Amino acid sequence: CGLTWVGSDFPYRTPASEAPELVVSFKHFGEVSQVTRELSKEELEALPIHMRQKTVVSERRRADVRLRVSVDGTQVLLKAFEPGGLWGDKNATALETLELTPGEHVVDVAIGDSHDGDEWSRVTSETLTVGKGEQRVVLFDATHGFRWF
C-alpha cells in the first residue's frame, strides 16, 4: 500500500501533440444482407416433409461500415470497420485521430453503411480553423447525424 501511495504522488503529464488534431468517431449499424439459395432436389428429399421449402437462408450479416476523410481535397483516411458482437450483428465503432497543420482546412467526412463499396450514404463537410495543439472532433450516430465540436 505504501508503494502505491508514494507512486501516486509523482506528477504525470499526458503526452500532448503539438500539431492540431481531427478526431472522427462513430457508432453505427451496417446494412443487413441476407443471402438465400434454392435447395437441390436431393437436399429437399432428405428433409422431413414438414421442413421442405424451396429456399433456405444460408447467411445473414451486417455490412462493414466504411469511413472516408478528406482534408483540402486530399483523401487522408479510407478504412472499413467490421460489425461487433459474437455473430457480427452489433454496431461498428470507430475512433480515428488525424494530424492537421495549423490554419484553415476544408474537411469532408463520408460514411458508407451498405454492401455497395461505392455508396456513401452519410456525408458532411466543414471548414475548420485550427491552431497549434487544438483538437477538433466530429461525431456521428444515426439519431443525431454528424456533430462537430
Legacy VTK file of the C-alpha trace (Angstrom):
# vtk DataFile Version 3.0
C-alpha trace
ASCII
DATASET POLYDATA
POINTS 149 float
0.000 0.000 0.000
2.822 2.358 0.837
4.448 1.892 -2.581
1.177 2.622 -4.315
0.676 5.756 -2.258
4.222 7.017 -2.910
3.972 6.206 -6.615
0.663 8.036 -6.944
2.198 11.223 -5.570
4.538 11.748 -8.553
3.409 14.283 -11.154
2.334 12.957 -14.549
1.715 14.780 -17.797
-0.216 13.102 -20.575
1.513 13.111 -23.942
0.071 16.062 -25.858
0.539 16.606 -29.547
1.901 19.941 -30.738
0.075 19.549 -34.064
-3.663 20.189 -34.338
-5.742 17.004 -34.486
-9.033 15.931 -36.023
-10.818 13.157 -34.140
-13.515 11.234 -36.033
-15.749 8.823 -34.155
-18.906 6.840 -34.873
-21.041 4.007 -33.571
-23.255 2.802 -36.380
-25.008 -0.292 -37.774
-24.153 -1.512 -41.255
-26.864 -2.651 -43.660
-28.145 -6.207 -43.166
-27.853 -8.591 -46.097
-29.469 -11.930 -46.461
-28.141 -14.461 -48.965
-30.552 -17.210 -49.951
-30.242 -20.183 -52.240
-32.534 -22.855 -53.589
-32.217 -26.349 -52.207
-31.382 -29.108 -54.650
-33.858 -31.915 -55.231
-31.655 -34.299 -53.215
-31.470 -31.870 -50.279
-35.272 -31.432 -50.276
-35.871 -35.189 -50.323
-33.502 -35.642 -47.375
-35.648 -33.337 -45.223
-38.847 -34.367 -43.436
-41.994 -33.327 -45.325
-42.920 -30.580 -42.842
-39.480 -28.913 -43.289
-39.382 -28.835 -47.091
-39.075 -25.322 -48.503
-37.921 -24.041 -51.887
-35.304 -21.664 -50.401
-33.290 -21.571 -47.236
-31.426 -18.636 -45.683
-27.767 -19.536 -45.770
-26.165 -16.338 -44.491
-27.249 -13.131 -42.822
-24.724 -10.472 -41.923
-24.167 -6.757 -41.483
-22.019 -4.766 -43.870
-18.766 -3.250 -42.715
-19.094 0.487 -42.091
-16.619 2.438 -44.212
-15.095 5.790 -43.265
-13.519 8.241 -45.715
-11.920 11.518 -44.602
-10.559 14.147 -46.996
-8.714 17.298 -45.958
-8.475 20.102 -48.519
-9.495 17.709 -51.298
-6.883 15.062 -50.452
-8.069 11.725 -49.087
-6.245 11.080 -45.805
-8.211 8.090 -44.492
-10.169 5.233 -46.046
-10.951 2.402 -43.666
-13.626 -0.248 -43.069
-14.839 -1.233 -39.603
-16.353 -4.664 -39.013
-19.566 -5.055 -37.034
-19.062 -6.008 -33.419
-20.577 -8.817 -31.443
-20.004 -12.546 -31.384
-22.083 -13.062 -34.534
-21.207 -9.758 -36.219
-24.651 -8.303 -35.541
-23.739 -5.258 -33.423
-22.607 -1.694 -34.145
-19.327 -0.975 -35.840
-17.366 1.558 -33.800
-14.509 3.822 -34.805
-12.186 6.326 -33.185
-9.600 7.801 -35.555
-7.192 10.656 -34.829
-5.631 12.561 -37.728
-2.946 15.239 -37.505
-3.549 18.536 -39.287
-1.380 21.546 -39.964
-2.302 24.837 -38.279
-4.601 27.026 -40.358
-7.870 26.715 -42.271
-8.937 23.369 -43.761
-11.969 22.034 -45.608
-12.734 18.632 -44.092
-15.060 16.145 -45.804
-16.239 13.067 -43.897
-18.243 10.259 -45.523
-19.682 7.074 -44.049
-20.843 4.123 -46.125
-23.043 1.558 -44.419
-24.173 -0.607 -47.349
-22.646 -3.592 -49.135
-22.007 -1.357 -52.176
-18.430 -0.117 -51.726
-19.062 2.938 -53.933
-22.075 4.202 -51.956
-21.516 6.861 -49.290
-24.904 7.418 -47.641
-23.797 9.860 -44.909
-21.680 12.865 -45.918
-20.688 16.114 -44.212
-18.271 18.940 -44.907
-16.952 21.658 -42.630
-14.383 24.441 -42.841
-12.193 24.369 -39.746
-9.631 26.832 -38.471
-7.241 25.101 -36.100
-4.274 26.333 -34.127
-1.271 24.663 -32.568
-2.262 21.938 -30.090
-6.032 22.231 -30.773
-8.281 19.245 -31.198
-11.498 19.244 -33.264
-13.984 16.376 -33.044
-16.666 15.097 -35.402
-19.093 12.508 -34.025
-21.691 10.508 -35.931
-24.632 8.474 -34.732
-27.835 7.541 -36.542
-30.034 9.573 -34.184
-28.253 12.943 -34.386
-26.207 12.604 -37.583
-22.878 14.427 -37.727
-21.935 16.790 -34.918
-18.828 18.976 -34.962
-17.106 20.126 -31.758
LINES 1 150
149 0 1 2 3 4 5 6 7 8 9 10 11 12 13 14 15 16 17 18 19 20 21 22 23 24 25 26 27 28 29 30 31 32 33 34 35 36 37 38 39 40 41 42 43 44 45 46 47 48 49 50 51 52 53 54 55 56 57 58 59 60 61 62 63 64 65 66 67 68 69 70 71 72 73 74 75 76 77 78 79 80 81 82 83 84 85 86 87 88 89 90 91 92 93 94 95 96 97 98 99 100 101 102 103 104 105 106 107 108 109 110 111 112 113 114 115 116 117 118 119 120 121 122 123 124 125 126 127 128 129 130 131 132 133 134 135 136 137 138 139 140 141 142 143 144 145 146 147 148
